[in-house]
Amino acid sequence: MERDTLKKEASQMSGSALAFVGDAVFSLLVREMLCRQGRLPAGKMHQESVAMVRCEGQAAAIGKLLPHLTGDETAIFLRGRNAHLSHVPKNAQVADYHAATGLEAVFGYLHLSGQPERVRQLFDWLEL
């Protein structure tokens, strides 16, 4: 599919749907990064991955990325952040969970709209 078509399709999806995909994209990027570092056993990599992917880690990440987002990406972040959520994990702060959902929506949008280079650029700016 042409990138413009992919962007239009992705931009019409709900914030929750984009976050659903973005959660997997972000998690894969974190796992890939930990594997490439090659310094930890699998169990420890899992623990580090969970810490980076949980909503507190993602909320901190979006704080670093917001100044770098385009206008469209900021709109997607806000759509994800403001999405109606059916539940918030019991140990999570509501604001962190909403911010994390916004971050996931951005990564989901970029992935679905065929922008892997932008996905990588944003992830690299996090310097995890």
N, C-alpha and C positions, 0 to 999 in steps of 0.2 A: 504494500500500500504506500501511497505517496505521503510524505511527512505532513503536508497541510491537512490531508484527510485524517491522519492519525491524531493530529493536534485537535482538530475540530471534534472528533469522536471522544477523545479523552476529556476535553474541556466541558463536555455535556454530561459527564458522569458525576454522580454525587460525591461529596467529600468522603463519605464513609467507604464507598466503593474504591476510590483512589487510595485511601489509607489502607484498605485491605491488601491491595497489591503492593503498596509502598512499604508495608511492614515486612513483607517477604524480601523485597529488593534491598532494604536497609540491612536486614538481618544477614542476607547473603554477602553483602559488601563487608560487613564486620567480620564474618567468619572467614572470608577470603583473606582479609588483611591479617587476621591472627595466624592463619595457616602460612602465609608468606613470611611472616616473622620467624616462624619455625623454632621458636625458643621454648614453647610450653608443651607439656603433655596434653592429650585430648581433654581430660577432665578439667584441667585448669583453663584451657581455651574456652570450654563451655561456660565456666564461671565468669570469665572476663566478657564473653559474648553477652551473657544475660545482663551483666551490669551495664553494658553499653546500649543494649537494645531496650531495656526497661524504660518506662516513661520518664523517670527522673533524668536519665542519661540523654534521652531524646529531647527533652525540654531544654536541657543545657545546650545541646547541639543546635537547636533552632535559634537560640540566642546568638550564637556565633554566625549563623548563616543569614539571618534577616537582612543585614546591610548589603549582602551580595545578591539578593533575589531580584529578579526583574519584576516589573509591574504585574505581569501575568502570573508569575510564580507566587508573588505576595497574595494575589487574589485567591489562588488555589490554597495557599496556607490558611488564609482566613476562612475559606469554605470548609476546609477540614477541621480547623480549630472550633468552628461554630456548629459543626454537625451535631445532630441529636444523637447522643450515645445512650445505649440501653443500660449500661452499667459502667461503673468505675471500680477497678480492683480495690479491695478493702485497705490495702497498705499504701495506696497512691493518693497524692493530692489531686483534687479535681483540676486545678489550673495546669499542673504538670501533664495530666492525662490529655487534656484538650490540646495543649501545645504539641505534645508528642503525636497526636492524631493529625495535626496540621503538618508537621514535618513528614509524616508518612504519606500524606496526601500529595505533597510536593514530589517526593520520590516516585510515587505511583504514577502521577501525571507525566513526569519526565520519561519514565520507562515506557508507558503506554503510548506516548506521543512520538516515540522513536528518537529520543535524544540521549543516547547512552553517554556521549562525551560530556554532556552537561551534568548527568548523574554523577559521573566520575569526578568532574571538577568540583561540584559541591561537596562530595564526600571527602575529597582530598583537602579542602579548606578546613575541615573539622580537625585535621591533624590528630586523629585518635591514636 
